[in-house]
Amino acid sequence: MSNSQDMLNDFRWIMDVVQNVDVGLVLIDKDYNVQLWNSFMQNHSATHAEQIIGQSLFEKFPEIDEKWFRRKVQSVYVLKNSAFTTWEQRPYLFRFENYRPITGKAEFMYQNTTFIPIQGLDGNTDSICVIIYDVTEQAINNIELEKANDQLEIISKTDGLTGLLNRKSWEDILQGEYERESRYHENCSLLMFDIDHFKKVNDNFGHPAGDEVIKQTADIVKASIRKSDVAGRYGGEEYVILLPHTSVDCAHILAERIRKKVEARPAFYENQEIPYTISIGVAEFHSSLKNPTHWIDCADQALYDSKQGGRNQTHIYQYPAEASNDNTESSN
């Protein structure tokens, strides 16, 4: 067999590989005209090779970010090294529809892209081969995993019944706010409240009805506070709200607003009307506080005073006179 026949056979073999490989192969010259367009590209773009070879890539695919693409290619020419782009950096180079049933949630094909410098016979780089990899399945799996992890993080921080922060997550935020307040001594207040005679609600209407009361109370709280406020379910029928940049007088106004909303809005469960009330304690941040637990104890004491006073009311914790004097001295 002659050398020319061998070369022809080799060429046919190479072209067969190029056409049937399961990646996109695009060869462009320095003017960004297409010199090679394999079967992968034809099948996914619905553009035949004879329709694009010799044509400007940007004219045929105007959706390509031309400025970015030119910058990427020029770096390959200058450095004479391959360059890479992953789907995390740029979801796709060519917007191809996703056709795989397993990854049917994707609107388009996610792609990794490689830019390879191609040398001519004179040893100079005169064209670039762009390789397109379909990584839709990997991308979707990663995206779904991230969503699942985000959801798990939310679940780990929130109370399943009310959607409020759970006790641990809320206490973590309180710890950070306590440390900030200890340093800057800004206005900050804490509300603690619970549902009056909640045991009677469970006894008279059943625990599912009690759950409905707990959820409705949480809904009222969420509708009443600012985005900067932090509400949590402290345990059972007990709730807490951290109010940054809030004086004790403003905290008292909010507490009364929540209390009156609860009083005016009975819960309903299986056509049963369930009237109920809450009692609230308010404690502002004070320099005499030893730790976040001490702050909670002060709010809890104010809540106890509301219970002792007849329930369905709000009390503000009064710091001892010596603590107030200490606070005055520390601020002078």
Contacts in CASP RR format, 6 or more apart in sequence:
PFRMAT RR
TARGET T0000
AUTHOR 0000-0000-0000
METHOD contacts of the structure
MODEL  1
MSNSQDMLNDFRWIMDVVQNVDVGLVLIDKDYNVQLWNSFMQNHSATHAE
QIIGQSLFEKFPEIDEKWFRRKVQSVYVLKNSAFTTWEQRPYLFRFENYR
PITGKAEFMYQNTTFIPIQGLDGNTDSICVIIYDVTEQAINNIELEKAND
QLEIISKTDGLTGLLNRKSWEDILQGEYERESRYHENCSLLMFDIDHFKK
VNDNFGHPAGDEVIKQTADIVKASIRKSDVAGRYGGEEYVILLPHTSVDC
AHILAERIRKKVEARPAFYENQEIPYTISIGVAEFHSSLKNPTHWIDCAD
QALYDSKQGGRNQTHIYQYPAEASNDNTESSN
18 25 0 8 1.000
18 36 0 8 1.000
18 38 0 8 1.000
19 38 0 8 1.000
19 39 0 8 1.000
20 39 0 8 1.000
21 38 0 8 1.000
21 40 0 8 1.000
22 40 0 8 1.000
22 134 0 8 1.000
23 40 0 8 1.000
23 131 0 8 1.000
23 132 0 8 1.000
23 133 0 8 1.000
23 134 0 8 1.000
24 38 0 8 1.000
24 40 0 8 1.000
24 41 0 8 1.000
24 44 0 8 1.000
24 131 0 8 1.000
24 132 0 8 1.000
24 133 0 8 1.000
25 36 0 8 1.000
25 37 0 8 1.000
25 38 0 8 1.000
25 40 0 8 1.000
25 41 0 8 1.000
25 129 0 8 1.000
25 130 0 8 1.000
25 131 0 8 1.000
25 132 0 8 1.000
26 34 0 8 1.000
26 36 0 8 1.000
26 37 0 8 1.000
26 38 0 8 1.000
26 41 0 8 1.000
26 57 0 8 1.000
26 129 0 8 1.000
26 130 0 8 1.000
26 132 0 8 1.000
27 34 0 8 1.000
27 35 0 8 1.000
27 36 0 8 1.000
27 118 0 8 1.000
27 127 0 8 1.000
27 128 0 8 1.000
27 129 0 8 1.000
27 130 0 8 1.000
28 34 0 8 1.000
28 35 0 8 1.000
28 57 0 8 1.000
28 73 0 8 1.000
28 127 0 8 1.000
28 128 0 8 1.000
28 130 0 8 1.000
29 35 0 8 1.000
29 126 0 8 1.000
29 127 0 8 1.000
30 77 0 8 1.000
30 126 0 8 1.000
30 127 0 8 1.000
31 56 0 8 1.000
32 56 0 8 1.000
32 57 0 8 1.000
32 58 0 8 1.000
32 70 0 8 1.000
32 73 0 8 1.000
33 54 0 8 1.000
33 55 0 8 1.000
33 56 0 8 1.000
33 57 0 8 1.000
34 52 0 8 1.000
34 53 0 8 1.000
34 54 0 8 1.000
34 55 0 8 1.000
34 56 0 8 1.000
34 57 0 8 1.000
34 60 0 8 1.000
35 53 0 8 1.000
35 54 0 8 1.000
35 127 0 8 1.000
36 53 0 8 1.000
36 129 0 8 1.000
37 47 0 8 1.000
37 49 0 8 1.000
37 52 0 8 1.000
37 53 0 8 1.000
38 49 0 8 1.000
40 132 0 8 1.000
41 47 0 8 1.000
41 94 0 8 1.000
41 132 0 8 1.000
42 48 0 8 1.000
42 49 0 8 1.000
44 94 0 8 1.000
44 96 0 8 1.000
44 97 0 8 1.000
44 99 0 8 1.000
44 109 0 8 1.000
45 61 0 8 1.000
45 94 0 8 1.000
45 96 0 8 1.000
47 60 0 8 1.000
51 60 0 8 1.000
52 60 0 8 1.000
57 64 0 8 1.000
58 64 0 8 1.000
58 66 0 8 1.000
58 69 0 8 1.000
61 94 0 8 1.000
63 94 0 8 1.000
63 95 0 8 1.000
64 93 0 8 1.000
64 94 0 8 1.000
68 90 0 8 1.000
69 93 0 8 1.000
72 83 0 8 1.000
72 85 0 8 1.000
72 115 0 8 1.000
73 115 0 8 1.000
73 128 0 8 1.000
75 83 0 8 1.000
76 82 0 8 1.000
76 83 0 8 1.000
76 115 0 8 1.000
76 116 0 8 1.000
76 117 0 8 1.000
76 125 0 8 1.000
76 128 0 8 1.000
77 117 0 8 1.000
77 125 0 8 1.000
77 128 0 8 1.000
80 117 0 8 1.000
80 125 0 8 1.000
81 117 0 8 1.000
82 114 0 8 1.000
82 115 0 8 1.000
82 116 0 8 1.000
82 117 0 8 1.000
83 114 0 8 1.000
83 115 0 8 1.000
84 112 0 8 1.000
84 113 0 8 1.000
84 114 0 8 1.000
84 115 0 8 1.000
85 93 0 8 1.000
85 112 0 8 1.000
85 113 0 8 1.000
85 115 0 8 1.000
86 112 0 8 1.000
87 110 0 8 1.000
87 111 0 8 1.000
87 112 0 8 1.000
87 135 0 8 1.000
87 139 0 8 1.000
90 113 0 8 1.000
91 108 0 8 1.000
91 110 0 8 1.000
91 111 0 8 1.000
91 139 0 8 1.000
92 108 0 8 1.000
92 109 0 8 1.000
92 110 0 8 1.000
92 111 0 8 1.000
93 111 0 8 1.000
93 113 0 8 1.000
93 130 0 8 1.000
93 132 0 8 1.000
94 109 0 8 1.000
94 111 0 8 1.000
94 132 0 8 1.000
95 108 0 8 1.000
96 108 0 8 1.000
96 109 0 8 1.000
96 111 0 8 1.000
97 107 0 8 1.000
97 108 0 8 1.000
97 109 0 8 1.000
98 104 0 8 1.000
98 106 0 8 1.000
98 107 0 8 1.000
98 108 0 8 1.000
98 109 0 8 1.000
98 136 0 8 1.000
99 109 0 8 1.000
100 136 0 8 1.000
100 137 0 8 1.000
102 137 0 8 1.000
103 136 0 8 1.000
103 137 0 8 1.000
103 140 0 8 1.000
104 140 0 8 1.000
105 140 0 8 1.000
106 136 0 8 1.000
106 139 0 8 1.000
106 140 0 8 1.000
109 134 0 8 1.000
109 136 0 8 1.000
110 134 0 8 1.000
110 135 0 8 1.000
110 136 0 8 1.000
110 138 0 8 1.000
110 139 0 8 1.000
110 140 0 8 1.000
111 132 0 8 1.000
111 133 0 8 1.000
111 134 0 8 1.000
111 135 0 8 1.000
112 132 0 8 1.000
112 133 0 8 1.000
112 135 0 8 1.000
113 130 0 8 1.000
113 131 0 8 1.000
113 132 0 8 1.000
113 133 0 8 1.000
114 130 0 8 1.000
114 131 0 8 1.000
114 133 0 8 1.000
115 128 0 8 1.000
115 129 0 8 1.000
115 130 0 8 1.000
115 131 0 8 1.000
116 128 0 8 1.000
116 129 0 8 1.000
116 130 0 8 1.000
116 131 0 8 1.000
117 125 0 8 1.000
117 128 0 8 1.000
118 125 0 8 1.000
118 126 0 8 1.000
118 127 0 8 1.000
118 128 0 8 1.000
118 129 0 8 1.000
119 125 0 8 1.000
119 126 0 8 1.000
120 126 0 8 1.000
120 127 0 8 1.000
156 169 0 8 1.000
157 165 0 8 1.000
157 166 0 8 1.000
157 169 0 8 1.000
158 164 0 8 1.000
158 165 0 8 1.000
158 166 0 8 1.000
158 169 0 8 1.000
159 165 0 8 1.000
159 166 0 8 1.000
159 232 0 8 1.000
159 233 0 8 1.000
160 166 0 8 1.000
161 211 0 8 1.000
161 214 0 8 1.000
161 215 0 8 1.000
161 218 0 8 1.000
161 233 0 8 1.000
162 214 0 8 1.000
162 215 0 8 1.000
162 217 0 8 1.000
162 218 0 8 1.000
162 232 0 8 1.000
162 233 0 8 1.000
163 218 0 8 1.000
163 233 0 8 1.000
164 170 0 8 1.000
164 218 0 8 1.000
164 221 0 8 1.000
164 222 0 8 1.000
164 231 0 8 1.000
164 232 0 8 1.000
164 233 0 8 1.000
164 239 0 8 1.000
165 173 0 8 1.000
165 230 0 8 1.000
165 231 0 8 1.000
165 232 0 8 1.000
165 233 0 8 1.000
166 232 0 8 1.000
166 233 0 8 1.000
167 232 0 8 1.000
167 233 0 8 1.000
167 234 0 8 1.000
167 235 0 8 1.000
170 230 0 8 1.000
170 231 0 8 1.000
170 232 0 8 1.000
170 234 0 8 1.000
170 240 0 8 1.000
170 242 0 8 1.000
171 292 0 8 1.000
173 230 0 8 1.000
173 242 0 8 1.000
174 190 0 8 1.000
174 230 0 8 1.000
174 242 0 8 1.000
174 292 0 8 1.000
174 295 0 8 1.000
174 296 0 8 1.000
175 292 0 8 1.000
177 188 0 8 1.000
177 230 0 8 1.000
177 242 0 8 1.000
177 244 0 8 1.000
178 285 0 8 1.000
178 289 0 8 1.000
178 291 0 8 1.000
178 292 0 8 1.000
178 295 0 8 1.000
180 186 0 8 1.000
181 188 0 8 1.000
181 285 0 8 1.000
182 287 0 8 1.000
182 289 0 8 1.000
185 285 0 8 1.000
185 287 0 8 1.000
185 330 0 8 1.000
185 331 0 8 1.000
186 244 0 8 1.000
186 245 0 8 1.000
186 285 0 8 1.000
187 245 0 8 1.000
187 246 0 8 1.000
187 247 0 8 1.000
187 248 0 8 1.000
187 284 0 8 1.000
187 285 0 8 1.000
188 242 0 8 1.000
188 243 0 8 1.000
188 244 0 8 1.000
188 245 0 8 1.000
188 246 0 8 1.000
188 284 0 8 1.000
188 285 0 8 1.000
189 243 0 8 1.000
189 246 0 8 1.000
189 247 0 8 1.000
189 248 0 8 1.000
189 250 0 8 1.000
189 251 0 8 1.000
189 282 0 8 1.000
189 283 0 8 1.000
189 284 0 8 1.000
189 285 0 8 1.000
190 240 0 8 1.000
190 241 0 8 1.000
190 242 0 8 1.000
190 243 0 8 1.000
190 251 0 8 1.000
190 282 0 8 1.000
190 283 0 8 1.000
190 284 0 8 1.000
190 285 0 8 1.000
190 295 0 8 1.000
190 296 0 8 1.000
190 298 0 8 1.000
190 299 0 8 1.000
191 239 0 8 1.000
191 240 0 8 1.000
191 241 0 8 1.000
191 243 0 8 1.000
191 251 0 8 1.000
191 254 0 8 1.000
191 255 0 8 1.000
191 280 0 8 1.000
191 281 0 8 1.000
191 282 0 8 1.000
191 299 0 8 1.000
192 234 0 8 1.000
192 238 0 8 1.000
192 239 0 8 1.000
192 240 0 8 1.000
192 280 0 8 1.000
192 281 0 8 1.000
192 283 0 8 1.000
192 296 0 8 1.000
192 299 0 8 1.000
192 300 0 8 1.000
192 302 0 8 1.000
192 303 0 8 1.000
193 238 0 8 1.000
193 239 0 8 1.000
193 255 0 8 1.000
193 258 0 8 1.000
193 259 0 8 1.000
193 278 0 8 1.000
193 279 0 8 1.000
193 280 0 8 1.000
193 281 0 8 1.000
193 303 0 8 1.000
194 237 0 8 1.000
194 238 0 8 1.000
194 239 0 8 1.000
194 278 0 8 1.000
194 279 0 8 1.000
194 303 0 8 1.000
195 201 0 8 1.000
195 213 0 8 1.000
195 214 0 8 1.000
195 217 0 8 1.000
195 237 0 8 1.000
195 276 0 8 1.000
195 277 0 8 1.000
195 278 0 8 1.000
196 276 0 8 1.000
196 277 0 8 1.000
196 278 0 8 1.000
196 279 0 8 1.000
196 307 0 8 1.000
196 311 0 8 1.000
196 312 0 8 1.000
197 276 0 8 1.000
197 311 0 8 1.000
198 210 0 8 1.000
198 213 0 8 1.000
198 236 0 8 1.000
198 237 0 8 1.000
198 276 0 8 1.000
201 209 0 8 1.000
201 210 0 8 1.000
201 213 0 8 1.000
201 274 0 8 1.000
201 276 0 8 1.000
202 209 0 8 1.000
202 210 0 8 1.000
205 269 0 8 1.000
205 272 0 8 1.000
205 274 0 8 1.000
208 269 0 8 1.000
209 267 0 8 1.000
209 269 0 8 1.000
209 270 0 8 1.000
209 272 0 8 1.000
209 274 0 8 1.000
210 267 0 8 1.000
210 269 0 8 1.000
210 274 0 8 1.000
212 267 0 8 1.000
212 268 0 8 1.000
212 269 0 8 1.000
212 274 0 8 1.000
213 237 0 8 1.000
213 267 0 8 1.000
213 274 0 8 1.000
213 276 0 8 1.000
214 233 0 8 1.000
214 236 0 8 1.000
214 237 0 8 1.000
216 265 0 8 1.000
216 267 0 8 1.000
217 237 0 8 1.000
217 239 0 8 1.000
217 262 0 8 1.000
217 278 0 8 1.000
218 231 0 8 1.000
218 233 0 8 1.000
218 239 0 8 1.000
220 258 0 8 1.000
220 261 0 8 1.000
220 262 0 8 1.000
220 265 0 8 1.000
221 231 0 8 1.000
221 239 0 8 1.000
221 241 0 8 1.000
221 258 0 8 1.000
222 231 0 8 1.000
224 254 0 8 1.000
224 257 0 8 1.000
224 258 0 8 1.000
224 261 0 8 1.000
225 231 0 8 1.000
225 241 0 8 1.000
225 243 0 8 1.000
225 254 0 8 1.000
228 244 0 8 1.000
228 245 0 8 1.000
229 241 0 8 1.000
229 242 0 8 1.000
229 243 0 8 1.000
229 244 0 8 1.000
229 246 0 8 1.000
230 241 0 8 1.000
230 242 0 8 1.000
230 244 0 8 1.000
231 239 0 8 1.000
231 240 0 8 1.000
231 241 0 8 1.000
231 242 0 8 1.000
232 239 0 8 1.000
232 240 0 8 1.000
232 241 0 8 1.000
233 239 0 8 1.000
234 240 0 8 1.000
240 296 0 8 1.000
240 299 0 8 1.000
241 254 0 8 1.000
243 250 0 8 1.000
243 251 0 8 1.000
243 254 0 8 1.000
246 254 0 8 1.000
247 284 0 8 1.000
248 282 0 8 1.000
248 283 0 8 1.000
248 284 0 8 1.000
248 316 0 8 1.000
251 282 0 8 1.000
251 284 0 8 1.000
252 282 0 8 1.000
252 314 0 8 1.000
252 316 0 8 1.000
255 280 0 8 1.000
255 281 0 8 1.000
255 282 0 8 1.000
255 314 0 8 1.000
256 314 0 8 1.000
258 278 0 8 1.000
258 280 0 8 1.000
259 277 0 8 1.000
259 278 0 8 1.000
259 280 0 8 1.000
259 312 0 8 1.000
259 313 0 8 1.000
259 314 0 8 1.000
262 276 0 8 1.000
262 277 0 8 1.000
262 278 0 8 1.000
263 277 0 8 1.000
263 312 0 8 1.000
266 273 0 8 1.000
266 274 0 8 1.000
266 275 0 8 1.000
266 276 0 8 1.000
267 273 0 8 1.000
267 274 0 8 1.000
267 276 0 8 1.000
268 274 0 8 1.000
277 311 0 8 1.000
277 312 0 8 1.000
278 312 0 8 1.000
279 303 0 8 1.000
279 306 0 8 1.000
279 307 0 8 1.000
279 310 0 8 1.000
279 311 0 8 1.000
279 312 0 8 1.000
279 313 0 8 1.000
279 314 0 8 1.000
280 302 0 8 1.000
280 303 0 8 1.000
280 306 0 8 1.000
280 313 0 8 1.000
280 314 0 8 1.000
280 315 0 8 1.000
281 299 0 8 1.000
281 300 0 8 1.000
281 302 0 8 1.000
281 303 0 8 1.000
281 305 0 8 1.000
281 306 0 8 1.000
281 314 0 8 1.000
281 315 0 8 1.000
281 316 0 8 1.000
281 317 0 8 1.000
282 299 0 8 1.000
282 302 0 8 1.000
282 314 0 8 1.000
282 315 0 8 1.000
282 316 0 8 1.000
282 317 0 8 1.000
283 295 0 8 1.000
283 298 0 8 1.000
283 299 0 8 1.000
283 301 0 8 1.000
283 302 0 8 1.000
283 316 0 8 1.000
283 317 0 8 1.000
284 316 0 8 1.000
284 317 0 8 1.000
285 295 0 8 1.000
286 298 0 8 1.000
286 319 0 8 1.000
286 323 0 8 1.000
286 327 0 8 1.000
287 326 0 8 1.000
287 327 0 8 1.000
287 330 0 8 1.000
287 331 0 8 1.000
288 319 0 8 1.000
288 323 0 8 1.000
288 326 0 8 1.000
288 327 0 8 1.000
289 295 0 8 1.000
289 298 0 8 1.000
298 317 0 8 1.000
298 319 0 8 1.000
299 317 0 8 1.000
301 317 0 8 1.000
302 315 0 8 1.000
302 316 0 8 1.000
302 317 0 8 1.000
303 315 0 8 1.000
305 315 0 8 1.000
306 313 0 8 1.000
306 314 0 8 1.000
306 315 0 8 1.000
319 327 0 8 1.000
END
